[in-house]
């Protein structure tokens, strides 16, 4: 697949990145509860490699609106891990298993978020191994919330995939 974009894809990916940012901003009052994992999983299922465009548009928008603080830096790779997890799954999962597999992948990413984030925290703030592990342990309740909420929101992955595919067909 070519990573070259059509004008329509450029517009769609810009909108998807903006929707991801807006959805995260709308949920900021609830710690670690947001539809990002669900949206990234859905767009990766549909757009495969090209899903990187809206993911990094979201990351860029996040930086632009928050002033590129140090906590933003791990976003450059943390969301890439979820994309990679979905990309490693077989493209044609049995219909009866699709929803559960994608929900579990989403949940796993939420549960692992603090561990994935920790190396950057350690480098950016000069944490040694012990301090980094303490940071991970202190964040476990938030990672648990993140994982459970990703699992629950994951129920929307396949309906969103279906809606995106339906929209694509109507524009051909």
C-alpha positions as CSV (number, residue, x, y, z in Angstrom):
1,X,0.0,0.0,0.0
2,X,1.2,3.5,-0.9
3,X,1.4,6.0,1.9
4,X,0.7,8.7,-0.7
5,X,-2.6,10.5,0.2
6,X,-5.5,11.6,-2.0
7,X,-7.2,14.9,-1.3
8,X,-10.1,13.1,0.3
9,X,-7.8,11.1,2.6
10,X,-6.0,14.3,3.6
11,X,-9.4,15.8,4.6
12,X,-10.6,12.6,6.3
13,X,-7.4,12.1,8.2
14,X,-7.3,15.8,9.3
15,X,-10.9,15.4,10.6
16,X,-10.1,12.1,12.4
17,X,-7.1,13.7,14.1
18,X,-9.3,16.6,15.2
19,X,-12.0,14.2,16.4
20,X,-9.4,12.3,18.5
21,X,-8.2,15.6,20.0
22,X,-11.7,16.9,20.7
23,X,-12.7,13.6,22.2
24,X,-9.7,13.6,24.6
25,X,-10.3,17.3,25.5
26,X,-14.0,16.6,26.2
27,X,-13.1,13.8,28.6
28,X,-10.3,15.6,30.5
29,X,-12.3,15.8,33.7
30,X,-12.2,12.0,34.0
31,X,-8.6,10.8,34.5
32,X,-7.5,8.2,31.9
33,X,-11.0,7.8,30.5
34,X,-11.1,8.7,26.8
35,X,-12.0,7.2,23.4
36,X,-8.4,7.5,22.0
37,X,-7.6,3.8,22.2
38,X,-10.9,2.9,20.6
39,X,-10.5,5.4,17.8
40,X,-6.9,4.5,17.1
41,X,-7.8,0.8,17.0
42,X,-10.8,1.4,14.6
43,X,-8.8,3.6,12.2
44,X,-5.9,1.2,12.2
45,X,-8.3,-1.7,11.2
46,X,-9.6,0.4,8.3
47,X,-6.6,2.4,7.1
48,X,-3.7,0.2,8.2
49,X,-0.4,2.0,7.6
50,X,-2.2,5.2,6.7
51,X,-3.7,5.3,10.2
52,X,-0.4,6.9,11.3
53,X,-1.5,10.2,9.6
54,X,-4.5,10.9,11.9
55,X,-2.6,9.5,14.9
56,X,0.2,11.9,14.4
57,X,-2.2,14.8,13.6
58,X,-3.8,14.1,17.0
59,X,-0.4,14.1,18.6
60,X,0.6,17.4,16.8
61,X,-2.7,19.0,17.8
62,X,-2.2,18.0,21.4
63,X,1.2,19.6,21.4
64,X,0.0,22.8,19.6
65,X,-2.8,23.3,22.1
66,X,-0.8,22.4,25.2
67,X,2.5,24.1,24.3
68,X,4.6,21.0,23.8
69,X,5.2,20.3,27.5
70,X,7.6,17.5,28.5
71,X,4.7,15.1,29.2
72,X,3.8,15.3,25.5
73,X,7.1,13.8,24.3
74,X,6.2,10.1,25.1
75,X,3.0,10.6,22.9
76,X,5.4,10.4,19.9
77,X,5.7,6.6,20.6
78,X,3.1,5.5,23.1
79,X,0.2,5.7,20.6
80,X,2.5,4.0,18.0
81,X,2.6,0.9,20.2
82,X,-1.2,0.6,20.1
83,X,-1.1,1.0,16.3
84,X,1.6,-1.7,16.1
85,X,-0.4,-4.1,18.3
86,X,-3.4,-3.8,16.0
87,X,-1.2,-4.1,12.9
88,X,0.2,-7.4,14.2
89,X,-3.2,-9.0,14.5
90,X,-4.5,-11.0,11.5
91,X,-6.4,-8.9,9.1
92,X,-9.3,-11.4,8.9
93,X,-10.2,-12.3,12.4
94,X,-13.2,-14.6,12.7
95,X,-16.3,-12.4,13.0
96,X,-17.3,-13.8,16.4
97,X,-13.9,-12.9,17.9
98,X,-13.2,-9.5,16.3
99,X,-14.9,-7.4,19.0
100,X,-13.4,-9.2,21.9
101,X,-9.9,-9.3,20.5
102,X,-9.9,-5.6,19.7
103,X,-11.4,-4.8,23.1
104,X,-8.6,-6.8,24.8
105,X,-5.9,-5.1,22.8
106,X,-7.3,-1.7,23.7
107,X,-7.5,-2.7,27.4
108,X,-3.9,-4.1,27.3
109,X,-2.6,-0.8,25.9
110,X,-4.4,1.1,28.7
111,X,-3.0,-1.2,31.4
112,X,0.5,-0.8,29.9
113,X,0.3,2.9,29.4
114,X,2.3,3.9,32.5
115,X,5.0,1.3,31.8
116,X,5.3,2.5,28.2
117,X,5.4,6.1,29.4
118,X,7.9,5.5,32.1
119,X,11.2,5.3,30.1
120,X,10.6,8.8,28.7
121,X,9.7,10.1,32.2
122,X,13.0,8.6,33.5
123,X,15.1,10.2,30.7
124,X,13.3,13.6,30.8
125,X,13.3,13.9,34.6
126,X,16.5,12.1,35.5
127,X,14.9,9.2,37.3
128,X,17.0,6.2,38.3
129,X,15.6,2.7,38.0
130,X,14.1,2.7,41.5
131,X,12.4,6.0,41.0
132,X,11.0,4.9,37.6
133,X,9.6,1.7,39.1
134,X,8.1,3.8,42.0
135,X,6.5,6.1,39.4
136,X,5.0,3.1,37.6
137,X,3.7,1.6,40.8
138,X,2.2,5.0,41.9
139,X,0.4,5.1,38.5
140,X,-1.1,1.6,38.6
141,X,-4.6,2.7,39.8
142,X,-4.7,5.1,36.8
143,X,-3.5,2.4,34.4
144,X,-6.2,0.1,35.8
145,X,-8.8,2.8,35.1
146,X,-7.3,3.3,31.7
147,X,-7.4,-0.4,30.8
148,X,-11.0,-0.9,32.1
149,X,-12.3,2.2,30.3
150,X,-10.5,1.2,27.1
151,X,-12.1,-2.3,27.3
152,X,-15.6,-0.8,27.9
153,X,-15.2,1.8,25.1
154,X,-13.8,-1.0,22.9
155,X,-17.3,-2.2,22.4
156,X,-17.7,0.6,19.9
157,X,-14.7,-0.4,17.7
158,X,-16.5,-2.6,15.2
159,X,-19.5,-0.3,14.8
160,X,-17.1,2.6,14.1
161,X,-15.1,0.4,11.6
162,X,-18.4,-0.4,9.9
163,X,-19.4,3.2,9.8
164,X,-16.1,4.3,8.3
165,X,-16.2,1.5,5.7
166,X,-19.8,2.5,4.8
167,X,-18.8,6.1,4.4
168,X,-15.9,5.0,2.2
169,X,-18.1,3.0,-0.1
170,X,-20.6,5.9,-0.5
171,X,-17.7,8.1,-1.9
172,X,-16.5,5.7,-4.5
